[in-house]
Amino acid sequence: MAKDQRVNSILLIDCGTAMTKAVLLDQVRGRYRLVARGEVPTTTEPPWSDVVDGILHAAERISAVTGRDFFDGNSDLILPELSDRRGVDAFATTVSASPPLQVVAGGLVRDLSVASVERAAVGTYSLIKAVLTGEGRGILQEEILIHKIHKSVSDVICIAGGAEGGARIPVLRLVRAATLACALLDPDQRPVLLYAGNSQLRQTVVKIVKKRVELRVTDNVCPAPMKESLHSAQMEFDSLYLNKMKQLPGIKIVDGWSPTRLLPTARAFGRLMEYLWHLGDPLKGVLGVDIGAANTTVAAVFDGHISLTVRSGLGVAFGGEQLVQKQGAETISRWLPEPMSDDEVRGLLINKEMHPTSIPQIQRELCLEQALAREALRAALKTARSGWNPGAAQPYPHLLPLCDTIVAGGGVLAHAPHPGQAALIILDALQPIGITTLVLDKYGLASLLGAAAAIKPLAAVETLDSGGFTNLATVVTPVAGHARRGDTILKVHVTYDDESAFSVEVSYGDLEVLPLPPGQQAMLELQPLHHFDVGLGGPGKGGQQRVNGGLAGLIIDARGRPLQLASNPEQRQTQMQQWRWDVGG
Amino acid sequence: MYYPFETQITPLTSISRRRILPAPGEILVHVDQRVEPTQIVAQTHLPSDFRILSLARLLNVSPAQVEGCLRVELGDEVQKGQIVAKRFIRPAVRSPIDGVVTDSGGGRMLIEAQPTLFELPAYIPGTVRNVLKNHGIVIETTGAMIQGAWGNGGESFGVLKCMVKDPKHSLHARDIDISCQRTILIGGLEMNSEAIEAAQEMQVRGIVVGGLPPELISQAEQLPFPIIATEGIGKMPMSDPVFRLLTTNDGREASISGKVQTRWGVVRPEIIIPLPAGASAPAETPPGLPLEIGARVRALRAPYVGKVGVIAALPSRPRIIDTGARVRGAEVDLGQENPVFIPLVNLEVLR
């Protein structure tokens, strides 16, 4: 799009696995604002089998509110906006509805090059179908590798290994195995071979592969034992996912509506987190989490560098039953405030998969969905953390690094009946430390504004400034001290802007919620005891901090880190119910 | 406007099914040909085992020298024991299996075993309307169509045998006798493990129930015949329209599929009862239309899961439901004293 082209109105679409969102940004009194939004079920499946229908349905919602039409009689987008206000000046789409890339990850050492390939792959929507390692040798080993590849039905085989100038033979053995495995497949079903190993072997790799498989080459993901270089491989995975996105029924029509490229939702989400980091405390990080129906995304920015992780196949609609099969129902039911049999957990999760857009209508099912959200976040965070480099933002290696802001999105959080429930899900799953602002992406804007930033950065900035996000809570979490349950570990003095004030003493194990509504600020004076650290300079150090209010108020989470759940089921259920009451939900 | 998902529970409709091979192959029927459910309409060969021969090592030559020793070419069929490579003084290298030479290079040879034959049955009786060259066919028929919620995989064809008088009654082992052999049993509410075992003993062709208790999923997944739960997993009575349609067709032949895929190309379990196309076939409404007052809907979530009713009103404003969430919904007449408010996303239209 030409830079000098007038861009007033922007229609943004996100095609998710379960829901399609449409958002209209427009200039109101010279500034971009969120004018209207619509959210409807995605239509990639029957009876529509066309992603365009969902986009039209979502746009229809906006039309109903604004009275503006965006599509002509042939269902083609009107671009740019006409003088009668039909159409829009710009349009962008983010997509997460396509199936993830099926990846076979290969390398010499499981914890080095293979782990690097996995970290590169999780930067986009992908599932690791099989892992190949260079351990072992001989024909039998080669046959095992080939069987693994053959059974995995993958889109891409990524082979890494060998530090720069390092190992040759075992890397080439993997490449040969992958090539032979591909030769066994029908030409239409052969995966792409992505070589991300020792760069000195590239010519040999080309010779081995000949033209039997589509070969792509990236920088070595693991050029030295303790060094990682993922960007080039991540770009290739992104590009492969874009190809897969284009197989979504109807998406080619959407792609033709605008010169702006389709973007994977997670990539756009990460882009916005990078922007937010520049607004906050540079010594801390910004963490963005988005729980979708089938995927959970974690975007972490430390020292200006983003680490994007997509946990594909696990969201609030899909993947729960598999998780139960693998880890047991208690993984999820431990977060419930009342007993639920393993069979009931499994049954409800299967039924949810059959109706992924449906919502709980009774408390029992709501609690289960929120419990699954906690586990989806925890699983995504676990995968993500291995790729972070938080530096000084991480005073305690076993705990989450200090985060200035945590942005949380996804229907289960955005549509939580009570904001305290959304806050509690985030606190239980992510377990932030120090002082953190929790921000709720109530309107599902994060990825859409990330996409808008590519067209008109000012539109993203001004929409955020005008309240695109909702402050959920400011959370103070004292950590790393030594106390017994019930001991006072933090003295808090709150002074509101109208000069009214009060003080509280917070005991170890408690979850305190203090009143501080959205739009209000207060000065906090914190005095930690028992060497607890509230993120104001180290253990035992207190100080003052100005904080913002939120829908769930000001939360002092003195439950300790890592969070300990009671081992006795009845006590644990009481604990869960108590925490739920504490946050008002 | 809200565009709901749909479930087909239709007494008479035209049905079209694509039958696709897992890999390109041979089509055995032609357009306009009449086919029967068990008739093989297409076949292909699927890859099976393979062996890698390390020729360079076995012949004691460099990988580059292997080519001069080869006695077969790429694509050649080889028999077990046939010489595939030889160097004058070394013992010949023989194929360990019957197969085809698929690849060679780097001093190795890949021999793929003879592929296994895959045969694709028609699954439904009907007429071939289209042949998708090398890939499959499209069959059309008319009949009753019921989409289920959960299935254990597999396809079958048999006579429907209604085992309960009420959709709220369960299927019991004591009722399954020799008369059930090679039939498709219609239960109501649910069944237990003993009922599944009795059905297996009687070699039934399938079972259709309202809900399947979650503890039986593993057992169901091992069965050689399809099980379809029309409402889902759990203790759920079969919806009235489904039960009525099945009992109306008691004794008729039906094709059933327990295949299910919940995303990326959704596949739903189904019961197809072939019927002659009569002049009374109802006019079909096009799919994918907005929800309207008067539409017949089914509730998808507790406390109304499986209940069928009619849209009485579509309030324009969201309302608060028991969880505390504020949602858009519909007032649905479920035959109770008053209509109940159900979130739009928890409704599906029955067609």
Contacts between the chains, C-beta under 8 A, distances in Angstrom:
chain1	res1	chain2	res2	distance
A	17	B	263	6.4
A	40	B	2	7.4
A	40	B	3	6.6
A	41	B	3	7.1
A	41	B	5	6.8
A	41	B	345	7.0
A	43	B	3	7.5
A	43	B	288	7.7
A	44	B	264	8.0
A	45	B	5	8.0
A	45	B	263	7.6
A	45	B	265	7.7
A	45	B	266	4.3
A	46	B	6	7.8
A	46	B	266	6.5
A	46	B	287	7.4
A	47	B	5	7.7
A	47	B	6	5.3
A	47	B	287	3.3
A	47	B	288	4.3
A	48	B	3	7.9
A	48	B	287	7.8
A	48	B	288	5.0
A	53	B	3	7.5
A	53	B	288	6.7
A	57	B	1	7.5
A	57	B	3	5.2
A	60	B	1	6.3
A	64	B	1	7.8
A	98	B	264	7.7
A	99	B	263	7.8
A	99	B	264	4.3
A	139	B	52	5.3
A	139	B	53	7.8
A	139	B	54	5.2
A	142	B	52	5.6
A	142	B	108	8.0
A	143	B	50	7.6
A	143	B	51	7.4
A	143	B	52	5.7
A	146	B	50	7.1
A	146	B	52	7.2
A	150	B	47	7.8
A	176	B	105	7.9
A	176	B	106	5.2
A	176	B	108	7.2
A	179	B	103	7.9
A	179	B	105	7.9
A	180	B	52	6.8
A	180	B	103	5.7
A	180	B	108	7.2
A	180	B	110	5.3
A	183	B	102	5.6
A	183	B	103	3.9
A	183	B	110	6.3
A	184	B	47	5.9
A	184	B	50	6.1
A	184	B	102	6.1
A	184	B	103	7.7
A	184	B	110	7.1
A	184	B	112	6.1
A	185	B	47	7.6
A	186	B	23	5.6
A	186	B	24	7.1
A	189	B	23	7.8
A	208	B	105	7.2
A	208	B	106	6.3
A	210	B	105	7.5
A	212	B	103	7.5
A	294	B	263	6.6
A	318	B	262	7.0
A	318	B	263	6.3
A	343	B	213	7.1
A	343	B	214	4.1
A	343	B	215	4.8
A	344	B	214	7.0
A	344	B	234	7.7
A	346	B	214	4.7
A	346	B	217	7.3
A	346	B	233	7.6
A	347	B	213	7.7
A	347	B	214	3.6
A	347	B	232	7.8
A	347	B	233	4.0
A	347	B	234	4.6
A	348	B	233	7.9
A	348	B	234	7.7
A	350	B	150	6.8
A	350	B	214	7.3
A	350	B	217	7.7
A	350	B	232	7.4
A	350	B	233	4.6
A	351	B	149	7.6
A	351	B	232	4.5
A	351	B	233	5.5
A	351	B	234	7.0
A	351	B	305	7.9
A	353	B	262	4.6
A	353	B	263	7.9
A	354	B	149	5.3
A	354	B	150	6.6
A	354	B	232	6.2
A	354	B	260	8.0
A	354	B	262	5.8
A	355	B	5	7.8
A	355	B	300	4.6
A	355	B	301	7.4
A	355	B	346	7.7
A	355	B	348	7.7
A	356	B	262	7.2
A	356	B	263	7.2
A	357	B	5	7.5
A	357	B	345	4.9
A	358	B	300	4.9
A	358	B	301	5.2
A	358	B	343	7.9
A	358	B	345	5.5
A	358	B	346	4.9
A	359	B	301	7.2
A	359	B	325	6.8
A	359	B	327	6.9
A	359	B	343	5.8
A	359	B	345	5.7
A	359	B	346	6.4
A	360	B	301	6.7
A	360	B	323	5.7
A	361	B	301	5.0
A	361	B	302	6.4
A	361	B	303	6.6
A	361	B	304	7.7
A	361	B	321	5.6
A	361	B	322	6.1
A	361	B	323	6.5
A	361	B	342	7.5
A	361	B	343	6.7
A	361	B	346	6.4
A	362	B	301	7.9
A	362	B	302	5.3
A	362	B	303	5.9
A	362	B	322	5.7
A	362	B	323	6.7
A	363	B	322	6.8
A	363	B	323	5.9
A	364	B	302	7.9
A	365	B	301	6.9
A	365	B	302	6.2
A	366	B	323	4.5
A	366	B	325	7.9
A	415	B	325	6.2
A	415	B	327	8.0
A	416	B	325	7.8
A	417	B	323	5.1
A	417	B	324	3.2
A	417	B	325	4.3
A	417	B	326	7.8
A	418	B	324	5.9
A	585	B	324	8.0
